[in-house]
């Protein structure tokens, strides 16, 4: 049994932060204490169904200019990394590389 006395509850506010991608290739959820710094490094390259997605930028241009972000968290938020697709190009059955989509005009 606990001793009789006065106890004080200490509450430390936390915020929900979601780090995800466009297109949706990953999503991670973090609870971050108010005023704490969230450090996150998005993958430079991801592959899905033989398509390679390369990190381009953060949707919010003020987050960072590279794939690593460091932000002081004072409210809930979503950090979204943008990944344009690169498609395989084969010549005579051999993979020569991955290239961005090219729009064609009829």
N, C-alpha and C positions, 0 to 999 in steps of 0.2 A: 504494500500500500504506500502511496506517495505521502511525503510529509506535508503537513498543513503549512500553508504559507501563501505568499502572493506570487503569481506567475504573470509574466508579460509575453504576449504573443508578438513576434516580430515578423512582419510581412515584407517581403522583397518583391516589388512588382517585376513581372517579366512580360515580354512581348513575343508573339508568334511571328516568326520570319520564315518565309518560304523561298527557297532558291530553286528555280526551274529553268526550262529552256523552251525556245520556239524554233522549230516544232518541238512538241513534247517528247523529249528523249530521256529526261530524268527530272525528278523532283525530290527535294529534301526539305525537311521541316525541322526548325530549331526553336527552342524556347530560350530567349536571351534576356538576361537581367537588364533592367532599365539603366542606360548609361554605359553599358559594357560594349566592347568592340567585337563585332563579328568579322572574322577573317575567313574567306572562302576562295578557293581556287577552282574554277570550272575547268573541265577537261578541254584540252586544245582540239582534240579530234575524237569523234564518236562514229561508230559504224552500225547501220541497221539495214537489213535486207540488201546487202551489197552496194549500199549508197553510203558515202562518207560525208559526214557533217563536220565542218571546220568552224571553230569559234571565230566569230566576226566582231562582236561588240556586245555590250550590255544595253538592254532596251532603254534604260535611263542613262543618258550620256554623261551625267555627273558622277556616276559610280566609279568608273575607272576606264582607262584606255587599253588595258590588257585583260587577260582572263582572271586575274586576281583582284578581289575586292576586299576592302577593309572599311567598315562603316560603324559609327557609333549608333547604337540602336536606342531610340527614344519613343518609338511607336511601332505598331505592327506594320509589316511590309512584305512586298514580293520583289525579289531580285530576279530578273529574267535575262538569261544569256541567249543571244541570237546565233543560230547555226544555219547558214545556207547549205543546201545540198550540193555535193559533187558526185557526178555519175561516172561509172567506169566507161572507158573508151577502148574498144577492142579493134585491132587491125589484123586481119587474117587469123583470127582466133587468139591473138596474143594481147594481153592487157598492156596498153601503152601509158595509162595514167588515169587520173580522175580529173574531171573538168566540170565547171559550173554549167548550169542549164543555159542553153542558147535558144532564144526565141526566134522562130522563123516566120517570115512574112510570105504569105502565098503569092 
